[in-house]
Structures are given as structure tokens and as C-alpha cells.
């Protein structure tokens, strides 16, 4: 068993977008991370990636538009959302504050290894933010309170 403290985990840029994630749990059947989407941040739905995973989203702070294929769902703190495999999923933060949520994947991405994730993010040209500097990039994060 390995405990990872959220506030001590680097944030990785998801793609060429304003969506950052902090990987927390990687197992044989599950992968979970905490995501931060700053004001104005957007991650488009990805039909190809949707075929790979069933997802569970749990909102921690802020308000967010969940995009399921072409439908939008308003999400607020305390909301949970199941995203079935095959459903393209994206997010947009149209608010003025950073949004934080937990996203879990089943099955986990192939070969996911928390020790290798940083090197892979850097190889792909993604920003990797040290824990102390996350808020400088994504804006204020109040979780955990």
C-alpha cells in the first residue's frame, strides 16, 4: 500500500489545453487523479479515448460543464457522474474560479506507472508543475480545506 498526499503530487498538463491532473492511484483495475481546470479551461471530448475507459467523476470545488458527446451537464461540488465506456467526455470551465474534481478510470490506461508518468509527460512536451507552484498556473485551489 502506498499513500500519496494530493498536495505533494506534481500536476501534469493533459494535452495542449488548460487541464492539469495530479495522479494519485494506479492499480491493476483502477486509475484515479485529481484534476484542476482553471477559469476558461477546456478539454474537448475524445471519441477515441472514450472507447478505452469507463469513468467516474466526483466534483470537489467550482462549477463545470461536463460534455458528454454533444450534451452539456452542469456539475457542482458534491456531484458525481458516471461516464460509460464509449461516451466521449470533455469539460469546460466557464466560471471565474478553478474547478477541482476526482476522475477515476477503469480499466487504468495501459502500462500506467506513477513513477514513469512525469518522464512521459515531459517527453510529450507537457508542462509538469511542482506541487508548490500548481496554484500559480491553475489559480487558487481550496481543496482540501
ABEGO torsion letter per residue (X at the ends): XBBBBAAABBBBBABBBBBBBBBABBBAABBBBBBBBBBGBBBBBBAAAAAABBBBBBBABEBBBBBBEABBBBBBBGBBBBBBBGBBBBBBBABABBBBBBBBBOBBBBGBBAAAAAAAAAAAGBBBBBAAAAAAAAEBBAOBX
